[in-house]
Amino acid sequence: MRAGQLRHRCALQRAVETPGRGGSTTSVWSEVGQLWAEITIPTGRIKVAADQLTAFISAEIRVRYRTDIVAGMRIVNEPSTYLVEAVLPDNGRTMLRLLCSNVVNP
């Protein structure tokens, strides 16, 4: 992939459990690193949930191959945040296709 297509500078984040008061734990997002990505948004739909309209957006994000990206991480490209649902190797270990979702309340 040519570098020109990787035009979005994004933060890669993972959930980290931190101890809270009374023995409970709290999940916070910790930045793993920065990466360049190509973000395409192939589908979207609107659904009524709890008397509110909610837009569900599915995105495909392509990044250079890395071994540390797994499902459950997230990609932040301000102002959007995408949850990584699946990680698929592409082009013989040169690229990764990340199938992601984003929930937006209009």
One Martini backbone bead per residue (centre of mass of N, CA, C, O) as a GRO file, in nm:
protein
  106
    1MET     BB    1   0.097   0.036   0.022
    2ARG     BB    2   0.056   0.352  -0.005
    3ALA     BB    3   0.108   0.625   0.199
    4GLY     BB    4  -0.130   0.815   0.095
    5GLN     BB    5  -0.366   0.634   0.224
    6LEU     BB    6  -0.224   0.695   0.508
    7ARG     BB    7  -0.392   0.987   0.646
    8HIS     BB    8  -0.453   0.882   0.943
    9ARG     BB    9  -0.403   0.986   1.266
   10CYS     BB   10  -0.376   0.745   1.530
   11ALA     BB   11  -0.494   0.588   1.822
   12LEU     BB   12  -0.394   0.318   2.023
   13GLN     BB   13  -0.612   0.122   2.239
   14ARG     BB   14  -0.636  -0.016   2.577
   15ALA     BB   15  -0.770  -0.200   2.824
   16VAL     BB   16  -0.745  -0.113   3.179
   17GLU     BB   17  -0.720  -0.238   3.495
   18THR     BB   18  -0.814  -0.063   3.794
   19PRO     BB   19  -0.800  -0.003   4.111
   20GLY     BB   20  -1.036   0.051   4.355
   21ARG     BB   21  -1.262   0.092   4.577
   22GLY     BB   22  -1.326  -0.189   4.765
   23GLY     BB   23  -1.199  -0.390   4.523
   24SER     BB   24  -1.252  -0.261   4.271
   25THR     BB   25  -1.280  -0.209   3.916
   26THR     BB   26  -1.142  -0.009   3.646
   27SER     BB   27  -1.190   0.095   3.317
   28VAL     BB   28  -0.923   0.204   3.106
   29TRP     BB   29  -0.766   0.396   2.857
   30SER     BB   30  -0.462   0.303   2.687
   31GLU     BB   31  -0.194   0.402   2.516
   32VAL     BB   32   0.011   0.233   2.276
   33GLY     BB   33  -0.013   0.418   2.003
   34GLN     BB   34   0.079   0.530   1.686
   35LEU     BB   35  -0.098   0.558   1.359
   36TRP     BB   36  -0.148   0.486   1.027
   37ALA     BB   37  -0.459   0.532   0.828
   38GLU     BB   38  -0.736   0.379   0.657
   39ILE     BB   39  -1.069   0.513   0.633
   40THR     BB   40  -1.372   0.328   0.596
   41ILE     BB   41  -1.740   0.361   0.537
   42PRO     BB   42  -1.961   0.119   0.434
   43THR     BB   43  -2.171   0.132   0.690
   44GLY     BB   44  -2.515   0.221   0.801
   45ARG     BB   45  -2.744   0.268   1.087
   46ILE     BB   46  -3.072   0.305   1.230
   47LYS     BB   47  -3.182   0.298   1.580
   48VAL     BB   48  -3.413   0.218   1.830
   49ALA     BB   49  -3.307   0.299   2.172
   50ALA     BB   50  -3.450   0.399   2.440
   51ASP     BB   51  -3.596   0.639   2.279
   52GLN     BB   52  -3.344   0.646   2.074
   53LEU     BB   53  -3.136   0.750   1.835
   54THR     BB   54  -2.906   0.520   1.671
   55ALA     BB   55  -2.587   0.507   1.523
   56PHE     BB   56  -2.445   0.258   1.314
   57ILE     BB   57  -2.096   0.209   1.242
   58SER     BB   58  -1.906   0.069   0.981
   59ALA     BB   59  -1.553   0.000   0.965
   60GLU     BB   60  -1.254   0.020   0.765
   61ILE     BB   61  -0.918  -0.045   0.874
   62ARG     BB   62  -0.595   0.037   0.749
   63VAL     BB   63  -0.277  -0.110   0.833
   64ARG     BB   64   0.008  -0.184   0.929
   65TYR     BB   65   0.171  -0.444   1.028
   66ARG     BB   66   0.080  -0.604   1.343
   67THR     BB   67   0.091  -0.799   1.655
   68ASP     BB   68  -0.075  -0.599   1.884
   69ILE     BB   69  -0.353  -0.637   1.743
   70VAL     BB   70  -0.682  -0.665   1.890
   71ALA     BB   71  -0.966  -0.745   1.991
   72GLY     BB   72  -1.100  -0.458   2.185
   73MET     BB   73  -0.976  -0.239   2.074
   74ARG     BB   74  -0.889   0.107   1.986
   75ILE     BB   75  -0.963   0.379   1.755
   76VAL     BB   76  -0.841   0.720   1.742
   77ASN     BB   77  -1.016   0.980   1.543
   78GLU     BB   78  -1.072   1.278   1.561
   79PRO     BB   79  -1.394   1.241   1.689
   80SER     BB   80  -1.344   0.931   1.656
   81THR     BB   81  -1.444   0.595   1.771
   82TYR     BB   82  -1.311   0.259   1.736
   83LEU     BB   83  -1.405  -0.074   1.751
   84VAL     BB   84  -1.241  -0.372   1.749
   85GLU     BB   85  -1.367  -0.678   1.607
   86ALA     BB   86  -1.145  -0.740   1.370
   87VAL     BB   87  -0.845  -0.920   1.252
   88LEU     BB   88  -0.702  -0.895   0.916
   89PRO     BB   89  -0.494  -1.020   0.708
   90ASP     BB   90  -0.298  -0.860   0.440
   91ASN     BB   91  -0.081  -0.900   0.191
   92GLY     BB   92   0.132  -1.081   0.328
   93ARG     BB   93   0.203  -0.909   0.598
   94THR     BB   94   0.160  -0.577   0.536
   95MET     BB   95  -0.146  -0.581   0.629
   96LEU     BB   96  -0.442  -0.456   0.804
   97ARG     BB   97  -0.778  -0.546   0.874
   98LEU     BB   98  -1.020  -0.346   1.045
   99LEU     BB   99  -1.311  -0.432   1.203
  100CYS     BB  100  -1.548  -0.177   1.286
  101SER     BB  101  -1.712   0.020   1.544
  102ASN     BB  102  -1.966   0.290   1.582
  103VAL     BB  103  -2.125   0.492   1.829
  104VAL     BB  104  -2.393   0.729   1.766
  105ASN     BB  105  -2.551   1.020   1.907
  106PRO     BB  106  -2.763   1.262   1.757
   0.00000   0.00000   0.00000
